[in-house]
Amino acid sequence: MNAPDYEYLRKLLKERSGLDLSADKQYLIESRLLPLARKAGLSGIPELVQKLQGGSSALITSVVEAMTTNETFFFRDKVPFDHFRDTIMPEVLKARAGRRSVRIWCAAGSTGQEPYSLAMTLKEMSAALSGWRVEIVATDLSQEVLEKAKAGVYSQFEVQRGLPIQMLMKHFKQTGETWQVNPELRAMIQHRQLNLLQDFSHLGTFDVIFCRNVLIYFDQETKINIFNRLARQIEPDGFLVLGAAETVVGLTDTFRPIADRRGLYKPNDPRAAAAKPVDGAAPRMAMAGR
């Protein structure tokens, strides 16, 4: 891959998905896009770039999805789900006792393991949530991974990664060599295509937002922009959960970290966040997605 082709792809990916690749990531693009090029009957990356420059919207979508589909697994990193069970939900149950409803957003739901992990955790709390309205919205840039998430079908390898055997037997049905999430659990989640670079105010406000392992790929300006907009979508006493390598510290004062709870944040004064202008206009998009 020559330098101009790489620069073109870097710019395309940043504009369409927010993915900010450094100058030394040619190997990553080649490993993800060479199979895509061959599947499309193209000789390699140069011919792929020519097709992209010609304005093939379907191919652009495929390229963005290939580059932004990231590995995930059930109860990934464990700690955030412990926080969800032991810190977040007890506070939410107390604060929302009057309305008896809770809204949760997985802002980078990928192939569904994270939202299903949350749904399973909530099912384990079914006695405390009896009579409550629980809504989980899972969004992602990639329509392909959303379809997998909706189906809730996983291989033996996928269910063995992080999923306790008791939960597998309780919430999944085995069919041949695959396992499918039970209908009751699937019904708890709404899967929607969304690009975090675009406006997401139509989703409404949430008590809990999981936005894990996606902002790490964005540049600083984009992170600040998204944090400021997330602050407008979260209840004043809500919770934001980030990945282990992500933080608001040094980027925005719209959220503050919770002591001794790694990756867990509370919004600051929502009126200040609402009054603060978005830092820079969001890049123009031609598609919806994560």
Disulfide bonds with the S-S distance in Angstrom:
none
